[in-house]
Amino acid sequence: MIKNIGKFALLLLICTLLKFSVSSKKFANVINSEENSNTSISISQQYFAFNTKPLDFNPNLGKSFVGFKEALAFKESRGDYFVVNKFGYLGKYQFGKETLKMIGIYNPNQFLQDPELQEKAFIANAQRNKWILRRDIKRFNGMTINGVLVTESGILAAAHLAGPGSVKKYLRSYGETGFKDAFGTSIQHYMKKFSGYDTSSVKPNQKAKATTV
């Protein structure tokens, strides 16, 4: 009787291990397929990346605009649409509630559960920031400040971090007036990290709203 129970338990264990192995291979194939795509990373992959051990950002996206926004999202939240940090910043791109209001979003809870709206919010905010900083982009693009080459994408990334007003002060003081967020991340760091991406598709728009992009 005991021997029979032992054999049954061993058989059950073997079956379980085989099933897990097959499932793991299928899941790995899905992830590899998505990583080989030149389009933006899927929601499921980004959620997986955030909730397991750290993964490197997909280099296949290169210096395209998609590469820019996904690299920025990875830095902000590891690409997790549904995360809220300890300071109350929301979603994949870590928006503050006041910034959301400026681009026409007044329900943070709804925003957090709507990945499509989060992507539109990123575009609208980038358009608005580009309009505010249009003269500074023209003036400082290609200049070196504090040893960092200033580029349009670096300026837009820094504006996402610190707001366009802080970026104006940084540029017009030639790096003397700095800014660091609550985690100690500086404008200079973002300008360097996100330098050289193609953000030409972002059109300056003073009245950009997430509901209309």
N, C-alpha and C positions, 0 to 999 in steps of 0.2 A: 504493500500500500504506500509506504513512504517513498520507495523507489519510483513508483508510478507518478507520485506528486512531484518528485524532483525532476523527472524527465519532462513532465508537462510544463513546469516552470522554466526549464532550460529552453524548451521549444518556443514558449511565449516570448522569452527574452530575445532569442535569435530573430523571430519575426518582427519584433518591435525595432530592433537595430537595423534590419534590412529596409523597413518602411521609412525610417528616419533618414537613412543614407540616400534613398531615391528622392525623397522630398527635398533634401539639402541640395542635391545635384540640380533638380528642377529650378529651385530658387536661385542658385548660383547662375544658371543659364539665363534667367530673366534679368538679373542684375548686369551680367556681362553684355547682354544684348542692348540694354538701355545705355550702358557706359560707352558702347561703340557708336551710338547715335550722335549726330551733329546737332540735334535739337536740344532744347532745355531739358534738364533732369526732371523726371516725373515726381509727382508728389509722394508716391509710395517710397521711392528710392531715397528722397530727402528725409522722410520721416525715419526710415531704417537707419540712415547715416547718423541721425541725431541721437537715436535711442540705443545705439550699440557703441563699441569702441570707436575712436576717431578714425575717419577715412580721409584720404587726400582728396582735394578738389579735382574734378575731372579736367585734365589738361587739354582734351580734344576740342574744347570750346574756344581755345585760343584767346585772341585779343578782340573778338567780336563784341557787339553790345550784349548779346546773350551771355558771353563769357564774363563781361563786366558785372552784370547784375547778379549772376549766380556766384561769382567769386565774392562779391560784397555780401550776399545773403549768407554764404558759408562762414564768413568772418563774423557776421552779426549774430547768427542763431544756429549755425551748422545746417541751415536750410530747413528749419522746422517751422511750418506754418502755424502751429498751434501752441507755441511756447510763449510764456510771459515771464520776463526776468524780474528780479527782486525790486527793481525800481518802477515796474509797471509798464515797461515797453513791450510792444505786442508784435507777435508773428515773425514771419520769415525775415523781414527787413527791420524789425524792432522799431516800430513807429511809436512816438509819443501821442497822447490823446489830443494835445493842442495842435500838433502838425496835421493830424487826421481831420480836424475841424476845418483847417485852412484849405484842404482839398475836398471838402464836401462830405466827410464821413462823421456821423454823429452817434453811431451805435458801435462802441468798441467790441462788444460781445459778438455782434453779428459779423463784424470785420474779421475777428479772430477765427471764425468758423467758415470763412469764405475765401479760399485760395485765389480764385479768379479776381476778386475785388482787391486782394493784397497786391497782385501783379499790376492791376490798373493803378493802384495807389502809388506804387513805385514809379511808374511812368509819369503820372501827373505831378508828383513831387519833383522829379528830375526836370520836367519841363518848366515848372515854376522856378526852381532854383537856377536853371540856365538863363531864364529871362532876367532874374534879379542880378545875376553875375555876368551878364553878356559883355559889358564893357571891360570887366576885370579879366574875363577869359581872353578877349582880344588883346588886352594890354600885357598880360603876364604869361600867356602861353608861350613856351619855349625858353623862358627865363629860368635861371637857377637860383633858388632861395634856400639858404641853410644847407647847401650841398645837394638839394633835391631838384630835379628837373620838373618844372611846373607844366602840366598838361591839362587839357580840358577834362579828361576822365578823372584825373586826380582831384581837380577842383570840385567836380560834381560829387565825388565820393566824400570829400571833406565836408561839403555842404550837407550831405546826408547825415554825417556824424555830428556836426557842430552847429548847423544852420548857416544860411548864406551870409547873414550879418557878421558872424564870427570869422568866416572865410575872407570877407572883404577886409576886415581889420588886419588879419594876418598878412594878406597880400600887400595891402597899402602901407603897412609898416615894415615891409620886406622881412617878415618873420619875427619881428620884435614883439608883437602882440600875439601871444599864443593862446591855445585852448586845449584843455584835456577833459574828457568826459569822466563819469564817476568811476570808471575802471582804469583811468590813467592813460587812455588812448588819445593821442594828439592829432591835430590837423596835419602836421608834418609827416607823421607815420602813415596816415591815409593817403596823402598825396604821393608818397613814395610807393606804397603797396599797390595802389590802383592806377599807376601811371601807364600811359600809352595804349589804353583801350580805345576802340572806335565808338565814340558816342555821338557821331554826326547825325544819327537817326533821331536823336532827341531834339525836338523843335521847341525853341523858347516860347513860352505861353504864360503870360501874366495871370490869366484866369483859369488855368488848368484845374480840372476836377476829375476825381476818380470815376465819377458817374458818366463822364462824357468822352473819355479817351478811348 
